[in-house]
């Protein structure tokens, strides 16, 4: 009967396991763990009540709380291991806790300690607890009886007691060595004079340290094993960055003899227009060749300046630009396109020593001049830039070049970006990098709110600077470094299409841009505005007056050129990166050829930086971080962290949960993927008391949201309530004034002070 019941029980358990395995194939990893934990806890309770009732009613199987199944399972276990059978529900409880609460699973080797503990326990029970027995089976079970009889037969009672005592001591010693001593070692503080960490080469798991020398004496030899902590692989960032970029090809120079012949042809063509003179020099670059023409005495420069179209026709060139005169020279520059145009590679420009050795975090590369020399500059000296040009002229590539050079030169701790791209084409490619304050803004109404918030940050920084008695961001950061305080990063605002913003909210956009341009240089905020429609209703007088640095690409007319540069010339450019760069304080623009960066290279750079940042975010995980990060980037699962409104959000989150712990996902979402700026925008309209009727309409919903999460942050309100930064910041201030959240604590999220739902509703009702 017992054997039959046991066989039936095994069959039932096997069928149940088969059904569960089949069902679990269609469940997510998280739900599988939860289901396993629930089943383990259920079996724990079943075994426990069955074993207790078995001890109470050993002869009456129908009174067992676990039924016949519980009775015969308990009988079988008691027969083998005796009262030690209570270890079974203990193990089930342990595994249920691990799976249900998603705790970190340790290796199974520590469970092997239960075997010697069980043997010693069964021997002790068989020797000393003989009252508890059933059908001639003592409380130590068959195992305890067999080992006890063997020990008594060959060692007697004294020897058996000594063996048992010795076994207990060994178990205690091994337990302390395994569980207690390592914990004490991890809690011991490191010595204060220890400033360097021991680096362990790859491939070595542990290192033995032998004799230690202190004060010239050799101390007692001790061997300490240092476990190698698995860390994310270090990335040689600049090398990998450069490897992404296209390798420059060898430049093919223009033959000098050909240039001499073209000089003679140019002199002849000018003579046909009664302009006498001589070509005294020529300079050839990747795109154009500039001939320096020295006119004969009595020839007016204005006569030469108006011959651009005639010379283009005579020389069979697409366009000819005339610089009359060349600054600092007694010659007129005649710029003629090369028959074969060379590509300007970004890699060459980044490797230029003038850029690479520039200590400024805002150093950028633009391209090459007409002679092929790389040209770099510093945004902090500009301090704002206006970029304009028709479609296909190279404007967007120039923006990408500027961003790429900043990413190559600095980290997100030094420079942050606010990117606005109503076209939704270029700047969203950078959404995965941590340098952004928030994902690229594509809606004009959101752009207005973000610019207003940036004005608030500017004013907040001025207050901080006044408090520290410094004049600019460099002085403030230098002072903070000495105090070990938080430095303030530079903020670069990039607008890829200003015209779309000006059509939606011209007055608000112009007001905020003008205010930032006038005052933000000292606090480290710089603007780069780009537009393909350089008309006076887009580039207004106020905007142009505050943007001394300008870049003009090819435009359709002289009027557009004068709108950008206040002079002609941009209408004669060749397109595809050909530009006129007007530095601040100079009246004459410099002709440059922009460095080229492809879309694939932009995506590769974004992936490299995102990979580096994700390795930093996930470094505390025990899983293979490289594999996780590769999957997150390949399947674009990082969008889960920044865009909860994405239609594919739930699907991507499920995929992410298969490779990452759900707690880590929620932690990154709640705290925000992009590092917090750690600055507060103080609104003058928010007072300690909120008058009735002045609260935001979203105040009640925001209050309930932060109460549910028990944490409050601007990014949380932005994501969950679909608000702009400025409005979310105002609501946070209102929640603070209402006593719902704690005051601002640097870059940390605010804690919620209200713990009772009724109290929360009473506060909400007060301000409705």
Beta strands, then each sheet from edge to edge (+ up, - down):
strand 1: 206-209
strand 2: 213-214
strand 3: 217-218
strand 4: 224-227
strand 5: 277-284
strand 6: 288-295
strand 7: 320-323
strand 8: 332-337
strand 9: 363-369
strand 10: 374-378
strand 11: 385-388
strand 12: 415-420
strand 13: 490-495
strand 14: 525-531
strand 15: 549-552
strand 16: 578-582
strand 17: 590-594
strand 18: 711-712
strand 19: 750-751
sheet 1: 1+ 4-
sheet 2: 2+ 3-
sheet 3: 5+ 6- 8+ 7-
sheet 4: 10+ 9- 17+ 16- 15+ 11+ 14+ 13+ 12+
sheet 5: 18+ 19-
end
